[in-house]
Amino acid sequence: MRRLLALFTGLVTVAALAVAPSAEAADYPNIRSVKILTPGATTQIEVAAASGSDITKVRAVLRPLGGGPETVPVDDFELVGGTATDGVWRTSRPVTVAQGRWTVDVELTNAAMTRNLPGRAVIDNGLETALADVEVTPATVDVDHPNVSFSARLLARNADGTQTPVEGARLSVDQPNGQSVTAVTGADGRAQGTAVFAHSGDVVVSYYGDFLHRPVRSAAVRVSRQQLKTRISLVVKGRLIVGDTVTITGKLERQDRAGAWAPLAGKQVDLQFDKAVGGDWHTIASPKTDANGVYSVPVLVTDDGAWDASFANDVNLPDDYQSYDMSSAGTNVMPVYYRTSISGFDAGPEPVGRGDTVTATGRVLRKMADGRWDGAQGGVVHLQFSTDKKKWSDVAARSMDIDGRFAVPARASRDGYWRAVVRDEGYSSLASTGPADYVDVRYRTKILDFTASPEPVVKGRTVTIVGSLYRETTKWTTFGKQKVSFYFLPKGSSKWTYLGATTTDGLGRFRKGFKASKDGTWRAYYGGSSAYVKTYRDDYVDVR
């Protein structure tokens, strides 16, 4: 049906171009709509049209859909609404057509011309059709078995409700590549064919209809294109010395649906390198596998870095590569014994609550062959603690990122010094120790039972902020006689406004009221001391 409508649209466009007058003669009639008022063999036709001058005649010509010599002229249109320059014309009597599907051409006449506008509507008196016994197999395909078989029977529904096979009809299946496969029905209305599915997609059996029969489509049947699993290996032979040539080799294999692995020959492998300077992955070679699935390529070593071999990870590769799952194999950074230095080390926050987390950050640098220092690429940073800068203990460890940056968390239990250490642990980097950073540890505090109420609150009424301040020494207890400050952050703002302060009672409790003027967040803040860390609590209140 979509193809027929596209054909009609094309015919209308060509006809309009053929009969359109010049720009100087703008008085030509236009159709606003054409309606078929009643489905079936007998119907009235209604045309809405407009023109710069009076439309003197409306005429329709019915043609068999798909072409044919038989036409049915319809001339008994009369104006039933609007004016002769912008109105609605309808046939005075119902039009009866023979069994079939008829296109409606419309002719509009005014003082300047008669304009023919073909294919403006369809009177559908064709037989309804149905697709039965639709079968699509298999539901899953792969590169070894890409074909999908389909079959269906096309039946026409007669006036008495019985169904009869439609012979000689063309059934169509659209493949995911945009191509269509067709099959012609036999005497029993059955057609069958084979379609190739290079991608997953829906199988829909379509009949686009003819003069006597209406179009029909089957329900969609999903066919999944299964990618075969692959695996690839990568071996770097020889020591990585800058300026030397090493041989990188590996093997590419595929697994069929039965689970058996076999070499994948004649396929391109993408070999990439990520050097320490810059950290940019880039392709350095594209070897192809031999009959045994083996690839081998000599590579010049220029920097420390990581290697990666991958297969089928490029959308620009031929379609058959998409028949396989991507696979890759790589190494960690393989350095050439660079000196290291720890830069920008910091342990914080300062001060920190006892039992809270100290996070040590910084960057491990490696000295390059030209004397420059750049970010290390891979390895572990050890975090150490000491109370006297003499005896150090390991407390945590974390891998650095590909630029040498690290963030190592650890629990703070007492005042002391923190430092980062890189060890010679097989990462081809010499050991180094960073500077020490002293962190003051104080007792923790917290605000509990906190609320700003009522919520919501009427504008101009009082918002009351209540809560209790606690401290931790050997255990958590209430914290009395301490200053608690109050702040307000209006909705949509980033600036806090100081509102005032109060002192907690002997049980650490505080209470303070403020006039509510707008939506926002209320904060109770304890600023800490030389022995205690600061803390705060927030609560949002809607003002109505």
Residue, then its C-alpha position, 0 to 999 in steps of 0.5 A: m500500500r505504501r508503494l501505491l500511495a507513493l506512486f499516486t503522490g508522484l503522479v499528482t506532483v507530475a500532473a500539478l507541474a504539467v498543468a500549473p499556470s505561470a506566476e502571472a496567472a495565479d487564478y487556478p483551483n486547488i483541492r483542499s480535501v477529497k472524502i469517500l463518505t461510505p466504505g464499500a461499493t456505494t458511496q458519495i464523494e465529497v470535494a472541498a476546493a478553493s479558487g480565485s474565481d468561481i468554480t463552475k464545475v467539479r467532476a470525478v473520474l474513477r479508474p481501476l487501481g493499477g491501471g486499466p481502460e475502464t473508467v467511470p465519470v462522475d458529473d453530478f456534483e453540487l455545492v453543499g457548503g461555502t461559496a463557489t470560490d471556497g466551498v464543498w461539493r458533493t455528489s447528489r446521488p451515491v456512486t456505485v462501483a464494481q468489485g475492486r479498488w478505484t482511484v479518484d481523479v478530480e477535475l476543477t473548472n473555473a473561468a480560466m481553466t480546467r485543472n486535473l488532479p489525479g489520484r486524490a482518493v481511493i474507493d476501496n471495494g476490493l476483497e479483504t485479504a488475510l495471510a495465514d500459516v505464516e512461518v519464519t525459520p529459524a529465529t536465530v541466524d549467524v554468519d554460517h547460517p544467514n538464511v531465513s525461510f518464510s512461507a505464507r498463504l494469501l486468502a481472499r474473503n468472499a462476500d459470503g464470508t468464505q475464504t479462497p486462495v489468491e493465486g499469482a499474487r506477489l508476497s514480499v519480505d524486506q531484508p535488513n539491508g533494504q532489499s526485498v525478496t518476493a515470492v509468488t503464490g500458487a494455486d493454494g495461495r501459498a508462497q515461500g522464499t528465502a531472505v538473507f539476514a546480515h543483521s537482526g530485524d523483523v520479518v514481515v510478510s507483505y502483500y501490496g494488493d491489486f485491483l481486486h484485493r486489498p493489501v495486508r501485512s503479517a505480524a512481525v517475527r523477530v529474527s536475531r542475528q547472533q554474533l559468533k564469539t571470538r577470542i584473541s591473544l597478544v604476546v610481546k616477545g623480548r624486552l621493551i628497550v626504547g629503539d629496539t624492535v620487538t615482535i608482537t604476535g597472537k592468535l584469533e579464533r572463533q566459536d561456532r554455535a556448537g561451542a567449537w573453537a577454530p582459527l579465524a583466517g584472513k581477518q584484520v587485527d587492530l594493534q594499538f599502543d598507548k604511550a606514557v607521553g600523552g596517553d593516546w591510543h593509536t593504531i600502529a599496525s593492522p596485520k592479517t591472520d594467516a590460515n592458522g589464525v596467527y598474526s605477527v608484526p615487528v614493532l619499534v619501541t619508542d616509549d613505555g606504554a600498553w599494547d592492545a590487539s582487537f578484532a571487529n571493533d571498527v564500524n567501518l570494517p566490512d559487513d562480515y566483521q559484524s558477524y563476530d563479537m568484538s574481542s581484544a587482548g592487551t597488556n598493562v603498561m610495560p615500562v622501561y625502568y623509569r625513575t619516579s617522583i611524587s608531585g603535589f602530594d596532599a593529605g586531607p581534609e585538615p583537620v579531620g574527625r577521628g575515625d573519618t577518612v583521610t584521602a591522600t592525592g598526588r601524581v607519580l611522575r616518570k623521567m622520560a628519555d629526553g629528561r622531561w617528567d611526565g605522568a606515570q602509566g600504571g602501578v600502585v601507590h602505598l600510603q604510609f603513616s607515622t607519628d614521628k616521621k621516623k617509623w612508618s607503617d603501611v595503611a593503604a594502597r591504590s592503583m594510580d590512573i593512566d596519568g599517574r594521578f592517585a587518590v588513596p583513602a585511609r582511616a584517621s585515628r590520631d595526629g601524625y604524618w602521611r606520605a606516598v611511596v612507590r615501590d619497585e614491584g615489577y612495574s619497571s619503575l624505580a622506587s621513590t618516596g614523596p614528602a610527608d604531610y601532617v594532619d591534625v585529628r580532632y573529635r567528631t561532632k554531628i547534629l541529630d534530631f534535626t528539622a526545620s518546621p512546619e513544612p510547608v509553612v505559610k509565608g510570613r509565619t515562623v520556621t522553627i529550627v531544632g536539633s541536638l549537637y553531639r560529640e564523640t570522645t570515647k563514645w557519642t554524647t550530647f555537646g552542651k554550651q556550644k555556639v550553633s549558627f543558622y544560615f538560609l539558602p533561597k531556592g535557585s540561589s548559591k549564596w548562603t545568608y547568615l541569620g543568627a546563632t544560639t547556644t546549645d543547652g546542657l543536653g546539646r539541644f538548640r531551638k531557633g525561630f525565623k520568619a519564612s519569606k521564600d522557599g529554601t534550605w535552612r542550615a544549622y552549623y557548628g564551627g568546631s574548635s581546636a579539639y572538635v571538627k565542624t558539622y552541619r545539617d540542612d532541611y528544605v522548607d516549602v513556603r506557600 
